Amino acid sequence: MSLFRRDKKEVEVICTFCKGTGRDPFRIMSPLSTCYVCGGKKKVRVASPNVRCSYCWGRGVSPVGARNACLACGGIGFIPGGNNTETCPKCSGTGEDKNGLYCLQCHGSGRAIPLAI
């Protein structure tokens, strides 16, 4: 499962969900369980250009108190995005809606996504 199309440039970064350990940070199944975001590889590929996920603050962990990956970025901590610095009008740049879920208009990036014409 890939969040990014393969025709974009990608860079490899340390997995933010497990902080580069390759293990499940919450030890749900066991202390030896592999991280399900990076598959135990300690690194993930991120589309470039990208922006830090505003919904989880780039941590990769769901901010709603659960012990799972962020819904907006899939646990990667980054969301594909360009150089757009315009704030999302729906969530005011927070990346979350009024119910505490990630903003469906900007997909948690906190940035306005230009309309495709």
N, CA, C and O of each residue as an XYZ file, in Angstrom:
468
protein
N       0.848     -1.181      0.000
C       0.000      0.000      0.000
C       0.886      1.234      0.000
O       1.714      1.409      0.895
N       0.718      2.079     -0.986
C       1.506      3.289     -1.081
C       0.596      4.503     -1.093
O      -0.411      4.528     -1.801
N       0.951      5.505     -0.310
C       0.177      6.738     -0.290
C       0.559      7.652     -1.441
O      -0.146      8.622     -1.719
N       1.659      7.358     -2.111
C       2.196      8.249     -3.112
C       2.296      7.573     -4.463
O       2.548      6.371     -4.554
N       2.097      8.358     -5.517
C       2.277      7.841     -6.857
C       3.763      7.687     -7.137
O       4.569      8.480     -6.650
N       4.127      6.695     -7.900
C       5.536      6.411     -8.175
C       6.177      7.367     -9.171
O       7.403      7.384     -9.281
N       5.394      8.171     -9.908
C       5.992      9.065    -10.888
C       6.525     10.356    -10.256
O       7.153     11.160    -10.945
N       6.285     10.566     -8.965
C       6.831     11.724     -8.273
C       8.206     11.376     -7.709
O       8.550     10.206     -7.542
N       8.978     12.414     -7.423
C      10.255     12.203     -6.750
C       9.975     11.752     -5.323
O       9.019     12.208     -4.695
N      10.805     10.864     -4.820
C      10.660     10.394     -3.446
C      12.002     10.482     -2.734
O      13.060     10.354     -3.349
N      11.939     10.700     -1.443
C      13.126     10.691     -0.599
C      12.897      9.700      0.520
O      11.753      9.434      0.890
N      13.961      9.154      1.060
C      13.847      8.196      2.149
C      14.162      8.902      3.463
O      15.191      9.567      3.585
N      13.277      8.758      4.441
C      13.454      9.384      5.752
C      13.255      8.344      6.851
O      12.675      7.284      6.617
N      13.734      8.654      8.029
C      13.537      7.772      9.180
C      12.054      7.726      9.508
O      11.388      8.760      9.502
N      11.534      6.550      9.793
C      10.122      6.362     10.110
C       9.771      7.156     11.371
O      10.373      6.962     12.427
N       8.789      8.052     11.243
C       8.399      8.865     12.392
C       7.518      8.097     13.369
O       7.491      8.417     14.558
N       6.800      7.092     12.885
C       5.907      6.336     13.760
C       6.703      5.545     14.805
O       6.373      5.579     15.991
N       7.748      4.836     14.369
C       8.546      4.034     15.309
C       9.845      4.727     15.702
O      10.645      4.177     16.458
N      10.052      5.939     15.184
C      11.272      6.716     15.447
C      12.532      5.980     15.018
O      13.585      6.116     15.642
N      12.416      5.194     13.941
C      13.572      4.522     13.373
C      13.998      3.245     14.071
O      15.090      2.740     13.812
N      13.169      2.715     14.943
C      13.542      1.475     15.633
C      13.151      0.237     14.834
O      13.755     -0.824     14.990
N      12.136      0.376     13.976
C      11.649     -0.777     13.218
C      10.688     -1.646     14.017
O      10.223     -2.669     13.513
N      10.385     -1.266     15.236
C       9.485     -2.023     16.122
C       8.215     -1.232     16.402
O       8.207     -0.003     16.330
N       7.147     -1.944     16.719
C       5.887     -1.307     17.084
C       6.113     -0.507     18.368
O       6.443     -1.091     19.401
N       5.942      0.820     18.324
C       6.232      1.627     19.513
C       5.297      1.367     20.685
O       5.631      1.700     21.822
N       4.139      0.782     20.431
C       3.184      0.533     21.499
C       3.187     -0.922     21.969
O       2.472     -1.271     22.908
N       3.981     -1.763     21.326
C       4.131     -3.184     21.694
C       2.782     -3.875     21.835
O       2.553     -4.613     22.794
N       1.897     -3.637     20.886
C       0.546     -4.173     20.971
C       0.535     -5.698     20.920
O      -0.082     -6.337     21.772
N       1.201     -6.283     19.945
C       1.224     -7.740     19.850
C       2.315     -8.339     20.755
O       2.080     -9.314     21.469
N       3.498     -7.738     20.709
C       4.607     -8.152     21.562
C       5.708     -7.105     21.452
O       5.657     -6.261     20.558
N       6.693     -7.136     22.328
C       7.801     -6.182     22.229
C       8.638     -6.384     20.962
O       9.412     -5.507     20.580
N       8.481     -7.528     20.319
C       9.253     -7.821     19.111
C       8.485     -7.554     17.819
O       9.019     -7.793     16.735
N       7.258     -7.070     17.903
C       6.458     -6.786     16.714
C       7.110     -5.698     15.875
O       7.642     -4.722     16.405
N       7.062     -5.876     14.555
C       7.629     -4.863     13.674
C       6.656     -3.704     13.494
O       5.444     -3.860     13.639
N       7.201     -2.569     13.183
C       6.410     -1.368     12.914
C       5.596     -1.607     11.651
O       6.145     -2.023     10.631
N       4.295     -1.347     11.709
C       3.481     -1.604     10.530
C       3.511     -0.460      9.527
O       2.970     -0.605      8.431
N       4.117      0.662      9.859
C       4.249      1.754      8.897
C       5.446      1.518      7.980
O       5.329      1.631      6.760
N       6.592      1.191      8.564
C       7.797      0.976      7.750
C       8.074     -0.498      7.490
O       8.995     -0.828      6.742
N       7.304     -1.380      8.086
C       7.519     -2.815      7.889
C       8.814     -3.314      8.507
O       9.354     -4.334      8.080
N       9.315     -2.603      9.511
C      10.546     -3.005     10.188
C      11.808     -2.512      9.500
O      12.913     -2.824      9.945
N      11.665     -1.748      8.421
C      12.832     -1.269      7.660
C      13.469     -0.016      8.254
O      14.551      0.383      7.823
N      12.834      0.598      9.215
C      13.303      1.781      9.928
C      13.231      3.062      9.116
O      13.433      4.145      9.666
N      12.947      2.971      7.815
C      12.845      4.135      6.944
C      11.625      4.001      6.055
O      11.159      2.896      5.780
N      11.112      5.143      5.608
C       9.981      5.173      4.680
C      10.310      6.117      3.532
O      11.143      7.015      3.661
N       9.644      5.894      2.416
C       9.804      6.770      1.267
C       8.694      7.816      1.309
O       7.525      7.496      1.523
N       9.085      9.068      1.101
C       8.168     10.192      1.188
C       8.206     10.948     -0.137
O       9.279     11.231     -0.670
N       7.020     11.274     -0.665
C       6.944     12.050     -1.900
C       7.565     13.423     -1.673
O       7.459     14.000     -0.592
N       8.200     13.919     -2.694
C       8.817     15.232     -2.623
C       8.271     16.074     -3.766
O       8.275     15.612     -4.907
N       7.812     17.266     -3.512
C       7.836     18.008     -2.257
C       6.745     17.511     -1.301
O       5.759     16.903     -1.718
N       6.947     17.783     -0.028
C       5.980     17.362      0.977
C       5.887     18.416      2.069
O       6.719     19.318      2.163
N       4.860     18.280      2.887
C       4.682     19.180      4.031
C       4.455     18.328      5.274
O       3.973     17.199      5.191
N       4.808     18.882      6.414
C       4.590     18.185      7.678
C       3.092     18.045      7.908
O       2.335     18.981      7.649
N       2.664     16.897      8.388
C       1.250     16.656      8.668
C       0.822     17.544      9.833
O       1.361     17.436     10.935
N      -0.141     18.413      9.586
C      -0.628     19.315     10.641
C      -1.506     18.593     11.642
O      -1.601     19.002     12.799
N      -2.152     17.517     11.201
C      -3.076     16.803     12.087
C      -2.350     16.112     13.243
O      -2.812     16.169     14.383
N      -1.217     15.460     12.961
C      -0.471     14.757     14.021
C       0.811     15.503     14.405
O       1.626     14.987     15.170
N       0.986     16.715     13.872
C       2.174     17.530     14.128
C       3.456     16.854     13.651
O       4.533     17.114     14.186
N       3.340     15.980     12.640
C       4.505     15.307     12.076
C       5.007     14.136     12.894
O       6.089     13.616     12.621
N       4.249     13.707     13.891
C       4.681     12.595     14.751
C       4.313     11.229     14.197
O       4.925     10.226     14.563
N       3.315     11.179     13.313
C       2.893      9.913     12.729
C       1.887      9.140     13.556
O       1.322      8.157     13.077
N       1.651      9.561     14.784
C       0.729      8.872     15.687
C      -0.584      9.641     15.745
O      -0.583     10.871     15.794
N      -1.693      8.928     15.740
C      -3.004      9.559     15.790
C      -3.126     10.433     17.026
O      -2.858      9.966     18.133
N      -3.525     11.689     16.866
C      -3.608     12.588     18.012
C      -4.865     12.417     18.861
O      -5.037     13.145     19.839
N      -5.735     11.493     18.523
C      -6.983     11.343     19.274
C      -6.852     10.323     20.406
O      -7.860      9.765     20.840
N      -5.657     10.073     20.886
C      -5.455      9.208     22.037
C      -5.345      7.731     21.707
O      -5.172      6.909     22.606
N      -5.441      7.386     20.454
C      -5.342      5.982     20.064
C      -3.875      5.596     19.856
O      -3.006      6.453     19.699
N      -3.631      4.322     19.859
C      -2.269      3.836     19.643
C      -2.141      3.297     18.224
O      -1.747      2.150     18.012
N      -2.482      4.143     17.259
C      -2.362      3.737     15.871
C      -1.808      4.886     15.044
O      -1.601      5.992     15.543
N      -1.574      4.601     13.773
C      -1.004      5.606     12.878
C      -2.006      6.707     12.585
O      -3.217      6.489     12.611
N      -1.495      7.867     12.311
C      -2.313      9.028     11.966
C      -3.144      8.722     10.720
O      -2.634      8.173      9.744
N      -4.428      9.082     10.764
C      -5.315      8.848      9.630
C      -4.973      9.717      8.432
O      -5.174      9.301      7.291
N      -4.465     10.906      8.669
C      -4.191     11.832      7.577
C      -2.937     11.447      6.783
O      -2.953     11.489      5.553
N      -1.860     11.076      7.465
C      -0.594     10.803      6.770
C      -0.222      9.327      6.753
O       0.789      8.957      6.156
N      -1.014      8.481      7.391
C      -0.715      7.052      7.407
C       0.460      6.681      8.296
O       1.019      5.592      8.166
N       0.838      7.578      9.199
C       1.945      7.306     10.112
C       3.283      7.801      9.617
O       4.290      7.661     10.310
N       3.312      8.376      8.434
C       4.573      8.826      7.847
C       5.021     10.172      8.413
O       6.220     10.438      8.506
N       4.063     11.019      8.791
C       4.406     12.324      9.353
C       4.441     13.427      8.320
O       4.524     14.603      8.676
N       4.379     13.072      7.044
C       4.408     14.037      5.954
C       3.261     13.765      4.997
O       2.792     12.633      4.873
N       2.819     14.815      4.325
C       1.764     14.714      3.330
C       2.288     15.321      2.039
O       2.904     16.387      2.070
N       2.057     14.664      0.898
C       2.511     15.252     -0.364
C       1.932     16.644     -0.548
O       0.736     16.860     -0.349
N       2.765     17.566     -0.921
C       2.293     18.938     -1.119
C       3.368     19.789     -1.730
O       4.560     19.515     -1.589
N       2.944     20.801     -2.395
C       3.888     21.697     -3.047
C       4.320     22.828     -2.154
O       4.412     22.698     -0.933
N       4.580     23.936     -2.797
C       5.055     25.113     -2.081
C       3.918     26.018     -1.639
O       4.145     27.174     -1.280
N       2.694     25.499     -1.664
C       1.540     26.299     -1.294
C       1.591     26.630      0.199
O       1.610     25.729      1.037
N       1.613     27.891      0.519
C       1.648     28.309      1.923
C       0.325     28.905      2.364
O       0.208     29.399      3.485
N      -0.686     28.863      1.481
C      -1.999     29.402      1.822
C      -2.692     28.478      2.824
O      -2.736     27.266      2.615
N      -3.220     29.026      3.887
C      -3.879     28.259      4.942
C      -5.213     27.705      4.462
O      -5.946     28.379      3.738
N      -5.528     26.477      4.866
C      -6.797     25.852      4.510
C      -7.942     26.652      5.128
O      -7.933     26.898      6.334
N      -8.931     27.065      4.323
C     -10.023     27.866      4.867
C     -10.975     27.086      5.778
O     -11.643     27.686      6.620
N     -11.046     25.776      5.625
C     -11.984     24.987      6.421
C     -11.478     24.731      7.845
O     -12.247     24.824      8.801
N     -10.173     24.405      7.990
C      -9.643     24.071      9.322
C      -8.731     25.153      9.893
O      -8.207     24.995     10.996
N      -8.535     26.229      9.173
C      -7.663     27.343      9.590
C      -6.226     26.897      9.837
O      -5.531     27.476     10.672
N      -5.780     25.876      9.118
C      -4.394     25.438      9.205
C      -4.088     24.411     10.275
O      -2.937     23.998     10.412
N      -5.093     23.982     11.044
C      -4.836     23.017     12.117
C      -4.750     21.586     11.596
O      -4.128     20.734     12.230
N      -5.371     21.314     10.446
C      -5.379     19.956      9.908
C      -6.508     19.103     10.448
O      -6.655     17.948     10.047
N      -7.317     19.655     11.359
C      -8.433     18.876     11.902
C      -9.733     19.666     11.834
O      -9.743     20.897     11.856
N     -10.830     18.916     11.750
C     -12.134     19.568     11.673
C     -12.681     19.819     13.075
O     -12.008     19.537     14.067
N     -13.898     20.348     13.158
C     -14.475     20.699     14.456
C     -14.777     19.486     15.331
O     -14.988     19.639     16.534
N     -14.804     18.277     14.749
C     -15.066     17.052     15.507
C     -13.785     16.366     15.979
O     -13.847     15.325     16.632
N     -12.628     16.940     15.654
C     -11.362     16.357     16.065
C     -10.789     15.361     15.082
O      -9.741     14.774     15.352
N     -11.446     15.149     13.938
C     -10.929     14.263     12.895
C     -10.111     15.090     11.910
O     -10.164     16.320     11.938
N      -9.353     14.421     11.037
C      -8.552     15.209     10.116
C      -9.439     15.873      9.073
O     -10.468     15.331      8.671
N      -9.023     17.045      8.651
C      -9.791     17.855      7.709
C      -9.851     17.172      6.352
O      -8.818     16.848      5.767
N     -11.052     16.955      5.857
C     -11.222     16.291      4.567
C     -10.899     17.202      3.396
O     -10.601     16.715      2.305
N     -10.950     18.512      3.595
C     -10.660     19.426      2.492
C      -9.162     19.486      2.190
O      -8.770     19.489      1.023
N      -8.325     19.532      3.219
C      -6.870     19.633      2.985
C      -6.149     18.326      3.289
O      -4.927     18.249      3.162
N      -6.891     17.303      3.688
C      -6.338     15.980      4.025
C      -5.327     16.053      5.157
O      -4.370     15.279      5.188
N      -5.532     16.969      6.080
C      -4.677     17.073      7.253
C      -3.424     17.905      7.069
O      -2.642     18.046      8.009
N      -3.209     18.459      5.883
C      -1.984     19.223      5.639
C      -2.041     20.630      6.238
O      -1.002     21.223      6.530
N      -3.257     21.167      6.423
C      -3.394     22.523      6.932
C      -3.214     23.565      5.853
O      -3.306     24.762      6.128
N      -2.956     23.130      4.618
C      -2.722     24.031      3.499
C      -3.855     23.894      2.482
O      -4.394     22.805      2.288
N      -4.202     24.976      1.851
C      -5.250     24.951      0.835
C      -4.777     24.144     -0.365
O      -3.669     24.342     -0.864
N      -5.623     23.239     -0.817
C      -5.293     22.429     -1.985
C      -5.953     23.083     -3.192
O      -7.169     23.272     -3.207
N      -5.143     23.437     -4.227
C      -5.726     24.101     -5.385
C      -6.699     23.196     -6.117
O      -6.497     21.985     -6.199
N      -7.742     23.787     -6.641
C      -8.736     23.022     -7.386
C      -8.184     22.650     -8.761
O      -7.552     23.468     -9.429
N      -8.430     21.404     -9.176
C      -8.012     20.962    -10.505
C      -9.055     21.417    -11.511
O     -10.252     21.204    -11.315
N      -8.607     22.032    -12.569
C      -9.538     22.524    -13.593
C      -9.422     21.689    -14.833
O     -10.122     21.939    -15.814
